[in-house]
Amino acid sequence: MCTMRVLLCLAVLAICAMGTASTGKFSTCCTQVSSAKPKPGMVIENFIIQNEDLPCVHAVMFITNEGKIICSSPNSRWVKLKIQEIR
């Protein structure tokens, strides 16, 4: 009887862990973009081009020196220039 309870608890924990892992997929994706330039003083160190995979949208994810992510429109002129500058 005790073994059955332990197995049941382990099964519930495994299911919860799987649910957390699957919902974590979208925690670092852009669901909307902005055409606004970053604030003065922000240092952009790198970028990632994100393809559309709902709820994520097609975007350029700029990563600042503070580890913040800026979701930008890939069609904005400043975004294209910044990508060329970083490359």
C-alpha positions in Angstrom: 0.0 0.0 0.0 2.8 2.4 0.9 4.6 1.5 -2.3 1.5 2.4 -4.3 1.3 5.8 -2.7 5.0 6.5 -3.4 4.5 5.5 -7.1 1.5 7.7 -7.3 3.4 10.7 -5.9 6.2 10.1 -8.3 3.8 9.9 -11.2 2.2 13.2 -10.2 5.6 14.9 -9.8 6.7 13.7 -13.2 3.5 15.0 -14.9 4.0 18.4 -13.1 7.6 18.6 -14.3 6.6 17.8 -17.9 3.9 20.5 -17.8 6.4 23.1 -16.5 9.0 22.2 -19.1 6.5 22.5 -21.9 5.1 25.9 -20.7 8.7 27.2 -20.3 9.2 27.0 -24.1 7.6 30.4 -24.7 9.1 32.3 -21.8 11.9 33.7 -23.9 10.2 34.4 -27.1 8.7 37.6 -28.5 5.0 37.7 -28.8 4.9 41.2 -30.1 7.5 43.6 -31.6 8.2 47.3 -31.4 9.7 49.6 -34.0 11.0 52.0 -31.3 14.7 52.3 -30.9 16.3 51.3 -27.6 16.8 53.9 -24.9 20.0 55.9 -25.0 22.7 54.3 -23.1 21.5 50.7 -23.7 24.3 48.6 -25.1 23.2 45.9 -27.5 25.7 43.0 -27.5 24.1 40.4 -29.7 20.9 39.4 -31.5 18.8 36.4 -32.4 16.5 36.2 -35.4 13.3 34.5 -34.2 11.0 32.9 -36.7 7.2 32.8 -36.3 6.0 29.8 -34.3 2.8 30.9 -32.5 2.5 32.5 -30.0 6.0 33.7 -31.0 6.2 36.2 -33.8 8.9 36.9 -36.4 11.2 39.3 -34.6 14.8 40.3 -34.0 15.6 39.7 -30.3 18.4 42.1 -29.3 20.3 41.2 -26.1 21.7 44.0 -24.0 24.7 44.0 -21.8 22.4 43.7 -18.8 20.8 40.5 -20.3 17.5 42.2 -21.2 15.8 41.2 -24.5 14.4 43.8 -26.8 11.8 42.5 -29.3 12.1 44.5 -32.5 10.5 44.5 -35.9 12.8 42.9 -38.5 11.5 45.5 -41.0 12.6 48.6 -39.1 15.5 50.4 -40.7 17.4 50.9 -37.5 17.1 47.1 -36.8 18.7 46.3 -40.1 21.5 48.8 -39.5 22.1 47.4 -36.0 22.3 43.8 -37.3 24.9 44.9 -39.9 26.9 46.7 -37.2 27.0 43.7 -34.9 27.9 41.3 -37.7 
